[in-house]
Amino acid sequence: MNNLLDIRNLSKHYDGFDLQNIDLHVPAGSIVGFVGSNGAGKTTTIKAVLGLIAPDSGSIEVFGQRIDAHMSSSQTVSIKQRMGVVFDTCSFPEEMNVKNVGKLMSYCYAAWDSTLFERYLDMFELPRDKTVKDLSRGMGMKLSLACALAHKPELLILDEATAGLDPLARDEALDVLRDFMRNERHGILMSSHITSDLEKIADYIVCIDGGRIVFSVEKDAITDTAGVAHCRAAEFESLAESGFFAPGDMRYLRHTYGISVLVPDRFAFAENFKDIALDKASIDTYMGLMLKGETR
Ligand SMILES: Nc1ncnc2c1ncn2[C@@H]1O[C@H](COP(=O)(O)OP(=O)(O)OP(=O)(O)O)[C@@H](O)[C@H]1O
């Protein structure tokens, strides 16, 4: 399978923050959800991919071409033509109306499709004569998404792009992304704090914390296979002694009402420990245990 994006060993130092040895890949045909707490390093990683900041070390390849400071401007332009980018703010000129934003974009992108843009404006109910400064945050994000898609990219990079949308508009945006993914050569890297969105559409989940990748797994390994066991102290001790987990592999969090244990395979767990309460894992519970849990 071809990768649309390959980040290897990426590092970047800021005063008080280090992005360290980031490895992240977006295979063609897949949506990669990029999660992590505020300040974990998601936007810094994305900015490095877009060439907006220079990494200290490591490599970034987009469509198999290495991104670096020595690229010619025509190489940079040709890669950017094939990428659609949406941040959590709308960055078009404030006094420009929606219709003219489309016109401006048509000069920037060779593959710009005005009919497609118009279709997204209708779908997102964006008034063509409203200026950018008068759009609500959600409307601005819808406009950014319409622009990103109307130049027919192969790789979409979304940094908190659905954050300003209400639940119905988010569902609409997810449908648009599903539609985009009907072409198996397409791919999406999507950073989001709204993990329920990622549960609906992502194929892989990559989690970053404190500038380091904490886990990188298929989403189904979390939402279909993993579980969270809810133990009392005695159950926890017998579980720890049972040999079900290899030493150091049992990840748990103590609460006032008991102890949660991350279970990589809840089906095997349920067969072995019929009396211990067990839930399916969500991306949030999985992240909570991976980021804050102790190991034994
Ligand atoms: N230009 C800069 N100079 C110094 N520090 C920076 C700079 N840009 C980002 N940082 C720091 O890098 C760290 C990571 O920030 P980043 O924006 O990548 O986090 P994030 O995971 O996207 O967070 P959020 O979810 O809040 O958007 C933060 O500590 C931030 O203060």
The ligand as an SDF file (V2000), in Angstrom:
LIG
                    3D

 31 33  0  0  0  0  0  0  0  0999 V2000
    6.4610   29.1820   17.5810 N   0  0  0  0  0  0  0  0  0  0  0  0
    6.5330   28.6050   18.7800 C   0  0  0  0  0  0  0  0  0  0  0  0
    7.4650   28.9820   19.6810 N   0  0  0  0  0  0  0  0  0  0  0  0
    7.5650   28.3950   20.8910 C   0  0  0  0  0  0  0  0  0  0  0  0
    6.7790   27.3720   21.2970 N   0  0  0  0  0  0  0  0  0  0  0  0
    5.8220   26.9590   20.4400 C   0  0  0  0  0  0  0  0  0  0  0  0
    5.6460   27.5360   19.1490 C   0  0  0  0  0  0  0  0  0  0  0  0
    4.6260   26.9100   18.5250 N   0  0  0  0  0  0  0  0  0  0  0  0
    4.1660   25.9770   19.3900 C   0  0  0  0  0  0  0  0  0  0  0  0
    4.8890   26.0040   20.5340 N   0  0  0  0  0  0  0  0  0  0  0  0
    4.7170   25.1200   21.6980 C   0  0  0  0  0  0  0  0  0  0  0  0
    4.7200   23.7940   21.2500 O   0  0  0  0  0  0  0  0  0  0  0  0
    3.8580   23.0180   22.0700 C   0  0  0  0  0  0  0  0  0  0  0  0
    2.9460   22.1980   21.1900 C   0  0  0  0  0  0  0  0  0  0  0  0
    2.0060   23.0670   20.5840 O   0  0  0  0  0  0  0  0  0  0  0  0
    0.9950   22.5470   19.4650 P   0  0  0  0  0  0  0  0  0  0  0  0
    0.2760   23.7380   18.9520 O   0  0  0  0  0  0  0  0  0  0  0  0
    1.7310   21.7010   18.4960 O   0  0  0  0  0  0  0  0  0  0  0  0
    0.0340   21.6240   20.3460 O   0  0  0  0  0  0  0  0  0  0  0  0
   -1.3370   20.9160   19.9210 P   0  0  0  0  0  0  0  0  0  0  0  0
   -1.1870   19.4560   20.2380 O   0  0  0  0  0  0  0  0  0  0  0  0
   -1.7150   21.2650   18.5310 O   0  0  0  0  0  0  0  0  0  0  0  0
   -2.3340   21.5780   20.9670 O   0  0  0  0  0  0  0  0  0  0  0  0
   -3.8930   21.9880   20.8790 P   0  0  0  0  0  0  0  0  0  0  0  0
   -4.6600   20.7100   20.9980 O   0  0  0  0  0  0  0  0  0  0  0  0
   -4.0650   22.8560   22.0750 O   0  0  0  0  0  0  0  0  0  0  0  0
   -4.1190   22.7020   19.5790 O   0  0  0  0  0  0  0  0  0  0  0  0
    3.1600   23.9670   23.0270 C   0  0  0  0  0  0  0  0  0  0  0  0
    3.8290   23.9240   24.2540 O   0  0  0  0  0  0  0  0  0  0  0  0
    3.3530   25.3110   22.3680 C   0  0  0  0  0  0  0  0  0  0  0  0
    3.4170   26.3460   23.3200 O   0  0  0  0  0  0  0  0  0  0  0  0
  1  2  1  0
  2  3  1  0
  2  7  2  0
  3  4  2  0
  4  5  1  0
  5  6  2  0
  6  7  1  0
  6 10  1  0
  7  8  1  0
  8  9  2  0
  9 10  1  0
 10 11  1  0
 11 12  1  0
 11 30  1  0
 12 13  1  0
 13 14  1  0
 13 28  1  0
 14 15  1  0
 15 16  1  0
 16 17  2  0
 16 18  1  0
 16 19  1  0
 19 20  1  0
 20 21  2  0
 20 22  1  0
 20 23  1  0
 23 24  1  0
 24 25  2  0
 24 26  1  0
 24 27  1  0
 28 29  1  0
 28 30  1  0
 30 31  1  0
M  END
$$$$
